Amino acid sequence: MFEFLIALGVLLIIGILILMFRVEILVGVARKKDDTDPGSGSSNNVNAWLFILFALVGTALFLWYSFGEADRYTLPLASDHGFETDQLFNITMWITGVVFVITNIVLFYFSYRYRYRKGQKAVYYPHNNKLEVIWTVVPAIVMAVLIGKGLIVWGDIMEDAPDNSEVIEIMGYQFAWDVRYSGKDNEFGEYDYRNIDGANLFGLDLEDEGSYDDFSALEIHIPKGQTVLLKIRARDVLHSVFLPHFRVKMDAVPGMITQFKFVANKSTQEMRDELNDPEFNYELACTEVCGRGHFSMRKILVVDEPEDYAKWKEQQKAWLKLNPDYLSKVPENLRETAIVKAGLTKEDINSLEASLY
Amino acid sequence: MATEEINVVEEVGHEEHDHDHHGNFWTTYVFSTDHKTIAKQFLITGIFWALLGGILSVIFRLQLGFPESSIEWLRPFLGDWITGDGKLDPEFYLALVTMHGTIMVFFVLTAGLSGTFSNFLIPLQIGARDMASGFMNMLSYWFFFASSVVMFTSLFIETGPASGGWVIYPPLSALPQAVNGSGLGMTLWLVSMALFIVSTLLGGINYITTVINMRTKGMSFSKLPLTIWAFFLTAVIGLLSFPVLFSAALLLIFDRHFGTSFFLSDIYINGEALPNQGGSPILFQHLFWFLGHPEVYIVLLPALGITSEVISTNARKPIFGYYAMIGSMLAIGFLSFIVWAHHMFVTGMNPFLGSVFTILTLIIAVPSAIKVFNYITTLWGGNIRFTPGMMFSIGLVSFFISGGLTGIALGNSAVDIQLHDTYFVVAHFHLVMGSASFFGLMAGVYHWFPKMFGRMMSNKLGSIHFWLTFAGVYLVFFPMHYIGVAGFPRRYYSFTNFDTFNDFTDLNVLVSIAAIVTLAAQFIFLFNFFYSIFRGKLAPANPWGSTTLEWTTPRFPKHGNWPGEIPAVYRWPYDYSKPGADEDFIPQTVPYSETPESNTPAENEKIKLETNGDEIVVKQNGDSH
């Protein structure tokens, strides 16, 4: 009933508006309004003034929000290269911001200033080579500067990671992230997507010695002040690794490894202190649409002081230790190595043997 | 009112004796080969799609602006896409985003814009009786119609329409296991796009052929209105790039149905390792954006062409830098083919390519800047009449500036790392491509409505429509820049899962309300449009005082456009407010020999050419006005 009344009300209002529109036309016809000239009539001036009003209100809102709320929309920064990209972003925004305000204001001001007046004749001004050269060359120079700076920054970010980088593998799948560390041997085990099952999320190849001490973790830990090289892959569809506070983004592509190197320069604790927010955590988000749960692919990333990081790594248990059943997939001659590298204990092996026979 | 009625009667009486073509209802209105009718068919279909695309966007804006509130009241329309607790289904959210993008980019701003105005204006403005092939032109519309039917059908199937984003990146779009929309919905999407591409190519070949071959006497390329230049270049770009999308779609169909591995490799999904190996999802992105980027200009160039014409006419000034405008369109058209990978800076593409594409991308800013400065200088010293068409054109220039400038940030690969796939990108392309082109479309409709339907639209309603839409669009898209700088990713159903993105509910509410108001304002246009088709005031022959040829046709031109000879052309289309001339415009059909008072010495020289052996043309032209 209520909906019906609303619908009725809306219909009534529309009806009244149409009626008013009709009456207005009829009054116009009756008054024999001269509208052979589209510029005549008061509405032309009203529109001209509205452009000025729009320019003023728009500029005021833009300046107010851009400067007034800058803290709110600026993400805190926690990486070395992020300083460069932020700086380039700010330079670009200052240049384009100034051009944005000036050109828009000129556009609206000219619209107002040169509004129709009876008997006024427009200036016949088809071209001016000097002006045209100026506004070809000036943007070209500005672009050249931005390109130059951009290429330098891009080159630095994308250059090869130093050999002593901390390599971490991140894998995206519907709808979560998983992370793999190379373990004590600093060597990632081979993998094959055909080995993947419910527990072996990475598809580790258990015939490869490198995989025995590889470990995974619920939270990503990285050391502060050291180059971290993310090796990124995906298991099913495209995902994208986005670490907003580190200005890091790279797609995760099935069948291909992508990478991104960066140096975190603020530990989680330092950021918590700085923001005065004890709950703060760095987050990893997905930025390539990947299906139903795209918006929920979150993983926490913790930046540790180097010594804490080393300690944390020490405490992590190898994947094989947590999944001793998979020892059965290790070739006979490598079992001993696997047991040692994975840090398996007697109990683990006993229970395993029980299951083997 | 009385005067209107009398006018109608007079007009009917007058037209009784000059219709040369007449057919039955089917050949006149449905399977018509008349470019004007086909243009109207494209326009009305485009309006239908625009409305649908707009409604879809408002539905997902409800989710983004008011994630807590129930949308149970939409259940009669959306059925099970509303979950048990009255929320939008997250997968349907993706489907809405996907269909909104597909509909707006292809069905509204490509077919609705190019299809309408290239068809309508090319023959009328170059002085031709129709397109080179009326039949192909008709096919072009009906392929578009078939494509529309298929796409529309996909909205109603059980597994839902395609939902992998309008860019349909595989593997998501290739695997029905990954998302429901990649089942039948995606198949229909691909079939629909294949038909759409056929339509675009049929249309494009026609536009190009017509412009090259069928210009009237005297209509050299340097006398073409900028609209025609824009439509011509758009058609060329489309002809070169759409086949690449076709090939990408074809390979995707192979991957989906015939077990090939062009785009698939090493995939484990739903507890199963797929046999596909060796394919590359990046390859698809290269193919897609090889169309996708030129597509941006396919959408934008016609709007810029329309704007050039409308601004010049209503500022009563020649367009500033006619040759620079053509040159910048040529440059944009050329560059549009070699910037595609700026959509792929962080996809894992070789970083060296990132550098190359940064350089090429930022170069586009130069011809774009030239166009903006030329528009602004055209306004300077004018005598501006704020017709709705003019206001929408000024709005377009404003959007082109605001949205174009953020492209300078995004085009720089280093800066793009952070901004890629955030709301900053959404803000950027909705302003520069979406809204600017939409405003071009609107400017065109308001400006050429009198020629299309022989009647006038209400200027007052047009002004209200403009101001609500203009303010609305800025309120929708400007706040998104801030949300994007804060890192908010696109295509997120909700932001509550992340502490980092747990802000800006206020801006999101504002954006959603603005979107609803903007959509509502479009109904003012719809009323104005359909009301005026039937009951608008009859249009004078040349309501805006334009110089171009279309205004030399009768109020209701028949198939063939001009009852007598096609008029010849003697001058460029921008002789507005020429010093010495009596009126503030001199139509293209007026020879220099008739305007000694306003000729420059160089133009006086041309008089000889006009009379030498061309007397007949001059005489007939004199008769026509």
Interface residues (C-beta under 8 A of the other chain):
Chain A: E3 I18 F21 E24 I25 L26 V29 T36 D37 P38 G39 S43 N44 V46 N47 A48 L50 F51 F54 G58 F62 Y65 S66 E69 R72 Y73 T74 L75 G82 E84 T85 D86 L88 F89 T92 M93 I95 T96 G97 V99 F100 T103 N104 V106 L107 F108 F110 S111 Y114 R115 Y116 R117 Q120 K121 A122 V123 Y124 Y125 P126 H127 N128 L131 E132 W135 T136 P139 A140 M143 L146 I147 G150 L151 V153 W154 G155 I157 M158 Y173 Q174 Y193 R194 I196 D197 G198 G203 I232 R235 D236 V237 L238 S240 F242 P244 H245 R247 V248 K249 M250 D251 V253 P254 G255 M256 T258 E279 F280 N281 E283 A285 C286 T287 E288 V289 C290 G291 R292 G293 H294 F295 S296 R298
Chain B: M1 A2 T3 E4 W73 P90 E91 L94 G164 G165 Y169 P171 L172 L175 A178 V179 L264 S265 D266 I267 Y268 I269 G271 A273 Q277 G278 G279 S280 P281 I282 N314 A315 R316 K317 P318 I319 F320 G321 Y322 Y323 A324 V346 T347 G348 P351 G354 S355 T358 I359 L362 I363 A365 V366 A369 I370 V372 F373 N374 Y375 I376 T377 L379 W380 G381 G382 N383 I384 R385 F386 T387 M391 I394 V397 S398 I401 S402 L405 T406 I408 A409 N412 S413 A414 V415 I417 Q418 L419 H420 D421 T422 S458 N459 K460 L461 S463 W467 F470 A471 Y474 F478 P479 Y482 I483 V485 A486 G487 P489 R490 R491 Y492 Y493 S494 F495 N497 F498 D499 T500 F501 D503 F504 F527 K537 P540 P543 W544 G545 Y574 Y576 S577 K578 P579 D584
